[in-house]
Amino acid sequence: MDNGKQRVDPDAFLSRVDFGAHQETIDHVNRKIFRAYRGCHPDNIPNDIFRLRHQVYCLECAFLHPEQYVDGMELDDYDDVSTHFAAYTMDEKLVGAVRLVQPNASKPYPFELHCEVFSDYEMPEREQAAEISRLVVKKSHRRRRADSVLGIPGFMSSQEPAIEFDPAVDRRDHTSPMLLLGMYREMFRYSEEGGIRYWYAAMERSLAHALKKMGFRFMAIGPEANYYGSVTPYVLDLHDLRRKLATSNPALAAWFSEKPPVVEHVHPSRMHVVRKPGNPSDIN
């Protein structure tokens, strides 16, 4: 092609587009698009994210009262201090969302409003920590009919082996954990770039157990509490995660660290081309 560009094999690997307002990672193998909206006012976040949260938290789980929200969208005071991550199908249908919350020093983390921490737990510096919050997966993309709203099995026997990640296996169906892992990978990249080392999460023990099977060993930092159901506050050290994944699941570690090339996004054909270093963009 002209200008030193070459086509990207759409079935080969990841590619990334930077739109300024958000970044977009295209997972060609698993047929998903992941978008990160960083430091945006809620008015600049796609409404379908808030509608999916309303569908799950208000209508399906009845954790929140739907009459308290306008236009079928669930928003709260933490959305403007969050980075939002969303997963779409290749035909632009939202199937999952999550946010990383980093409130300022005068505002508690969301989990602190409902959970206590153990007296001997010392919380890290706030600029190094963020809370995983509002993790939702569309009903059609949950792994089994009996699964939780998060799209992964609600319970796994302790005798069950860890989930092995094999990048050579095609995982385009709805039964794999790739949707959840894809959103976690985007959060991981964002955290590494932004100096975030610790993730907080208030979640069911069954979810923490399922994540452990995938290599995410969250540590409980407080007792169980009633916060959108029975949940326990956890923390994950991302430095520890990277080190342990490299040993226990090197394929997943490599997949998490993969650096997608920046590409030009041409609508409507969705052609993806690599922009080589040193070549100026011809995008206006």
MARVEXMAR-689030 format. One record per residue (C-alpha): residue number from 1; x, y, z; residue in three letters. Coordinates in steps of 0.5 Angstrom, whole numbers, plus 500, padded with zeros to 3 digits. Layout:
<pts>
+-----+-----+-----+-----+-----+
|   i |   u |   v |   w |  aa |
+-----+-----+-----+-----+-----+
| NUM |   X |   Y |   Z | ALA |
...
+-----+-----+-----+-----+-----+
</pts>
This chain:
<pts>
+-----+-----+-----+-----+-----+
|   i |   u |   v |   w |  aa |
+-----+-----+-----+-----+-----+
|   1 | 500 | 500 | 500 | MET |
|   2 | 502 | 507 | 499 | ASP |
|   3 | 506 | 511 | 505 | ASN |
|   4 | 509 | 505 | 507 | GLY |
|   5 | 503 | 502 | 510 | LYS |
|   6 | 501 | 495 | 510 | GLN |
|   7 | 495 | 491 | 511 | ARG |
|   8 | 494 | 487 | 518 | VAL |
|   9 | 491 | 480 | 517 | ASP |
|  10 | 485 | 481 | 521 | PRO |
|  11 | 485 | 474 | 524 | ASP |
|  12 | 492 | 475 | 527 | ALA |
|  13 | 493 | 479 | 533 | PHE |
|  14 | 490 | 485 | 536 | LEU |
|  15 | 490 | 492 | 533 | SER |
|  16 | 489 | 499 | 537 | ARG |
|  17 | 486 | 505 | 535 | VAL |
|  18 | 487 | 512 | 538 | ASP |
|  19 | 481 | 517 | 537 | PHE |
|  20 | 483 | 522 | 542 | GLY |
|  21 | 477 | 521 | 547 | ALA |
|  22 | 478 | 514 | 547 | HIS |
|  23 | 482 | 508 | 545 | GLN |
|  24 | 480 | 502 | 542 | GLU |
|  25 | 483 | 495 | 542 | THR |
|  26 | 481 | 490 | 536 | ILE |
|  27 | 481 | 483 | 538 | ASP |
|  28 | 481 | 480 | 531 | HIS |
|  29 | 481 | 473 | 534 | VAL |
|  30 | 476 | 473 | 539 | ASN |
|  31 | 472 | 478 | 535 | ARG |
|  32 | 471 | 483 | 540 | LYS |
|  33 | 472 | 491 | 540 | ILE |
|  34 | 475 | 494 | 547 | PHE |
|  35 | 474 | 501 | 548 | ARG |
|  36 | 477 | 505 | 554 | ALA |
|  37 | 474 | 512 | 556 | TYR |
|  38 | 479 | 515 | 560 | ARG |
|  39 | 478 | 521 | 565 | GLY |
|  40 | 471 | 523 | 561 | CYS |
|  41 | 465 | 526 | 564 | HIS |
|  42 | 459 | 522 | 564 | PRO |
|  43 | 456 | 526 | 558 | ASP |
|  44 | 462 | 523 | 554 | ASN |
|  45 | 461 | 516 | 556 | ILE |
|  46 | 456 | 512 | 551 | PRO |
|  47 | 449 | 511 | 554 | ASN |
|  48 | 449 | 504 | 552 | ASP |
|  49 | 454 | 503 | 558 | ILE |
|  50 | 449 | 506 | 563 | PHE |
|  51 | 443 | 502 | 560 | ARG |
|  52 | 447 | 496 | 561 | LEU |
|  53 | 448 | 497 | 568 | ARG |
|  54 | 441 | 499 | 569 | HIS |
|  55 | 439 | 493 | 566 | GLN |
|  56 | 443 | 488 | 570 | VAL |
|  57 | 443 | 492 | 577 | TYR |
|  58 | 436 | 495 | 577 | CYS |
|  59 | 432 | 490 | 573 | LEU |
|  60 | 435 | 483 | 573 | GLU |
|  61 | 438 | 483 | 580 | CYS |
|  62 | 434 | 488 | 584 | ALA |
|  63 | 440 | 491 | 587 | PHE |
|  64 | 438 | 498 | 586 | LEU |
|  65 | 431 | 501 | 585 | HIS |
|  66 | 430 | 503 | 577 | PRO |
|  67 | 425 | 508 | 579 | GLU |
|  68 | 431 | 512 | 582 | GLN |
|  69 | 434 | 513 | 575 | TYR |
|  70 | 432 | 517 | 569 | VAL |
|  71 | 431 | 514 | 562 | ASP |
|  72 | 433 | 507 | 564 | GLY |
|  73 | 441 | 509 | 565 | MET |
|  74 | 444 | 507 | 572 | GLU |
|  75 | 449 | 513 | 574 | LEU |
|  76 | 452 | 515 | 580 | ASP |
|  77 | 457 | 520 | 584 | ASP |
|  78 | 463 | 516 | 582 | TYR |
|  79 | 463 | 516 | 574 | ASP |
|  80 | 466 | 522 | 573 | ASP |
|  81 | 472 | 520 | 577 | VAL |
|  82 | 473 | 513 | 573 | SER |
|  83 | 476 | 510 | 567 | THR |
|  84 | 470 | 506 | 563 | HIS |
|  85 | 472 | 500 | 559 | PHE |
|  86 | 467 | 497 | 555 | ALA |
|  87 | 467 | 490 | 550 | ALA |
|  88 | 463 | 490 | 544 | TYR |
|  89 | 462 | 485 | 538 | THR |
|  90 | 464 | 487 | 531 | MET |
|  91 | 457 | 489 | 529 | ASP |
|  92 | 458 | 494 | 535 | GLU |
|  93 | 453 | 491 | 540 | LYS |
|  94 | 455 | 492 | 547 | LEU |
|  95 | 456 | 486 | 551 | VAL |
|  96 | 460 | 488 | 557 | GLY |
|  97 | 463 | 494 | 561 | ALA |
|  98 | 467 | 495 | 568 | VAL |
|  99 | 470 | 501 | 571 | ARG |
| 100 | 476 | 503 | 575 | LEU |
| 101 | 475 | 508 | 580 | VAL |
| 102 | 480 | 513 | 583 | GLN |
| 103 | 477 | 518 | 588 | PRO |
| 104 | 480 | 524 | 590 | ASN |
| 105 | 483 | 524 | 598 | ALA |
| 106 | 477 | 527 | 600 | SER |
| 107 | 472 | 521 | 598 | LYS |
| 108 | 472 | 514 | 600 | PRO |
| 109 | 473 | 508 | 595 | TYR |
| 110 | 466 | 505 | 593 | PRO |
| 111 | 467 | 499 | 597 | PHE |
| 112 | 469 | 503 | 604 | GLU |
| 113 | 462 | 506 | 604 | LEU |
| 114 | 459 | 498 | 605 | HIS |
| 115 | 465 | 494 | 607 | CYS |
| 116 | 470 | 494 | 613 | GLU |
| 117 | 477 | 492 | 613 | VAL |
| 118 | 482 | 488 | 618 | PHE |
| 119 | 485 | 493 | 623 | SER |
| 120 | 492 | 490 | 621 | ASP |
| 121 | 491 | 492 | 613 | TYR |
| 122 | 495 | 498 | 611 | GLU |
| 123 | 492 | 501 | 605 | MET |
| 124 | 497 | 503 | 600 | PRO |
| 125 | 498 | 510 | 597 | GLU |
| 126 | 491 | 513 | 593 | ARG |
| 127 | 495 | 514 | 587 | GLU |
| 128 | 497 | 507 | 587 | GLN |
| 129 | 490 | 504 | 587 | ALA |
| 130 | 484 | 504 | 584 | ALA |
| 131 | 477 | 500 | 585 | GLU |
| 132 | 474 | 495 | 580 | ILE |
| 133 | 467 | 497 | 580 | SER |
| 134 | 460 | 496 | 576 | ARG |
| 135 | 463 | 490 | 572 | LEU |
| 136 | 457 | 487 | 568 | VAL |
| 137 | 456 | 482 | 562 | VAL |
| 138 | 450 | 482 | 558 | LYS |
| 139 | 445 | 476 | 559 | LYS |
| 140 | 446 | 473 | 552 | SER |
| 141 | 454 | 473 | 553 | HIS |
| 142 | 454 | 469 | 560 | ARG |
| 143 | 457 | 463 | 560 | ARG |
| 144 | 451 | 458 | 562 | ARG |
| 145 | 444 | 460 | 564 | ARG |
| 146 | 446 | 459 | 571 | ALA |
| 147 | 452 | 464 | 571 | ASP |
| 148 | 452 | 470 | 575 | SER |
| 149 | 451 | 477 | 572 | VAL |
| 150 | 459 | 477 | 571 | LEU |
| 151 | 459 | 472 | 566 | GLY |
| 152 | 463 | 466 | 569 | ILE |
| 153 | 461 | 460 | 573 | PRO |
| 154 | 458 | 462 | 580 | GLY |
| 155 | 462 | 456 | 584 | PHE |
| 156 | 468 | 452 | 582 | MET |
| 157 | 470 | 446 | 586 | SER |
| 158 | 477 | 447 | 589 | SER |
| 159 | 479 | 440 | 586 | GLN |
| 160 | 478 | 443 | 579 | GLU |
| 161 | 484 | 445 | 575 | PRO |
| 162 | 486 | 452 | 574 | ALA |
| 163 | 483 | 455 | 567 | ILE |
| 164 | 489 | 454 | 562 | GLU |
| 165 | 489 | 459 | 557 | PHE |
| 166 | 491 | 457 | 550 | ASP |
| 167 | 492 | 463 | 545 | PRO |
| 168 | 492 | 458 | 539 | ALA |
| 169 | 485 | 456 | 541 | VAL |
| 170 | 479 | 459 | 537 | ASP |
| 171 | 475 | 462 | 543 | ARG |
| 172 | 469 | 466 | 539 | ARG |
| 173 | 463 | 463 | 542 | ASP |
| 174 | 460 | 465 | 548 | HIS |
| 175 | 462 | 459 | 553 | THR |
| 176 | 469 | 462 | 554 | SER |
| 177 | 472 | 467 | 559 | PRO |
| 178 | 475 | 471 | 554 | MET |
| 179 | 470 | 477 | 554 | LEU |
| 180 | 472 | 478 | 562 | LEU |
| 181 | 479 | 477 | 561 | LEU |
| 182 | 479 | 482 | 555 | GLY |
| 183 | 476 | 487 | 560 | MET |
| 184 | 481 | 485 | 565 | TYR |
| 185 | 487 | 486 | 560 | ARG |
| 186 | 485 | 493 | 558 | GLU |
| 187 | 484 | 495 | 565 | MET |
| 188 | 491 | 492 | 566 | PHE |
| 189 | 494 | 496 | 561 | ARG |
| 190 | 491 | 502 | 563 | TYR |
| 191 | 494 | 501 | 570 | SER |
| 192 | 501 | 500 | 568 | GLU |
| 193 | 501 | 506 | 564 | GLU |
| 194 | 498 | 510 | 570 | GLY |
| 195 | 502 | 508 | 575 | GLY |
| 196 | 496 | 504 | 579 | ILE |
| 197 | 499 | 498 | 582 | ARG |
| 198 | 493 | 495 | 587 | TYR |
| 199 | 486 | 494 | 585 | TRP |
| 200 | 481 | 493 | 590 | TYR |
| 201 | 474 | 489 | 589 | ALA |
| 202 | 468 | 488 | 593 | ALA |
| 203 | 466 | 481 | 590 | MET |
| 204 | 462 | 475 | 592 | GLU |
| 205 | 467 | 469 | 594 | ARG |
| 206 | 465 | 465 | 589 | SER |
| 207 | 467 | 470 | 584 | LEU |
| 208 | 474 | 471 | 587 | ALA |
| 209 | 475 | 463 | 587 | HIS |
| 210 | 473 | 463 | 579 | ALA |
| 211 | 478 | 469 | 578 | LEU |
| 212 | 483 | 465 | 582 | LYS |
| 213 | 483 | 459 | 577 | LYS |
| 214 | 485 | 464 | 572 | MET |
| 215 | 491 | 467 | 575 | GLY |
| 216 | 488 | 473 | 579 | PHE |
| 217 | 489 | 471 | 586 | ARG |
| 218 | 485 | 477 | 590 | PHE |
| 219 | 487 | 477 | 597 | MET |
| 220 | 481 | 478 | 602 | ALA |
| 221 | 482 | 485 | 606 | ILE |
| 222 | 476 | 485 | 611 | GLY |
| 223 | 470 | 481 | 613 | PRO |
| 224 | 464 | 479 | 609 | GLU |
| 225 | 459 | 485 | 608 | ALA |
| 226 | 452 | 486 | 605 | ASN |
| 227 | 454 | 490 | 599 | TYR |
| 228 | 449 | 488 | 593 | TYR |
| 229 | 449 | 482 | 596 | GLY |
| 230 | 454 | 478 | 600 | SER |
| 231 | 461 | 481 | 598 | VAL |
| 232 | 468 | 481 | 601 | THR |
| 233 | 473 | 486 | 600 | PRO |
| 234 | 479 | 484 | 596 | TYR |
| 235 | 486 | 487 | 594 | VAL |
| 236 | 490 | 485 | 588 | LEU |
| 237 | 498 | 487 | 587 | ASP |
| 238 | 499 | 487 | 580 | LEU |
| 239 | 506 | 487 | 580 | HIS |
| 240 | 505 | 480 | 584 | ASP |
| 241 | 500 | 478 | 578 | LEU |
| 242 | 505 | 479 | 573 | ARG |
| 243 | 510 | 475 | 576 | ARG |
| 244 | 506 | 469 | 578 | LYS |
| 245 | 503 | 469 | 571 | LEU |
| 246 | 510 | 469 | 568 | ALA |
| 247 | 511 | 462 | 572 | THR |
| 248 | 504 | 459 | 572 | SER |
| 249 | 501 | 461 | 566 | ASN |
| 250 | 506 | 464 | 561 | PRO |
| 251 | 501 | 464 | 555 | ALA |
| 252 | 496 | 469 | 559 | LEU |
| 253 | 502 | 473 | 561 | ALA |
| 254 | 504 | 474 | 554 | ALA |
| 255 | 497 | 475 | 552 | TRP |
| 256 | 496 | 481 | 557 | PHE |
| 257 | 503 | 484 | 556 | SER |
| 258 | 502 | 484 | 548 | GLU |
| 259 | 503 | 491 | 545 | LYS |
| 260 | 498 | 492 | 539 | PRO |
| 261 | 500 | 496 | 533 | PRO |
| 262 | 497 | 503 | 532 | VAL |
| 263 | 492 | 502 | 526 | VAL |
| 264 | 488 | 507 | 522 | GLU |
| 265 | 481 | 505 | 522 | HIS |
| 266 | 477 | 506 | 516 | VAL |
| 267 | 470 | 506 | 516 | HIS |
| 268 | 465 | 503 | 513 | PRO |
| 269 | 470 | 497 | 511 | SER |
| 270 | 473 | 497 | 518 | ARG |
| 271 | 480 | 496 | 514 | MET |
| 272 | 486 | 496 | 519 | HIS |
| 273 | 493 | 498 | 517 | VAL |
| 274 | 499 | 499 | 521 | VAL |
| 275 | 502 | 505 | 521 | ARG |
| 276 | 510 | 504 | 521 | LYS |
| 277 | 514 | 509 | 526 | PRO |
| 278 | 516 | 515 | 523 | GLY |
| 279 | 511 | 515 | 518 | ASN |
| 280 | 506 | 521 | 519 | PRO |
| 281 | 499 | 520 | 520 | SER |
| 282 | 494 | 522 | 514 | ASP |
| 283 | 488 | 522 | 518 | ILE |
| 284 | 485 | 529 | 518 | ASN |
+-----+-----+-----+-----+-----+
</pts>
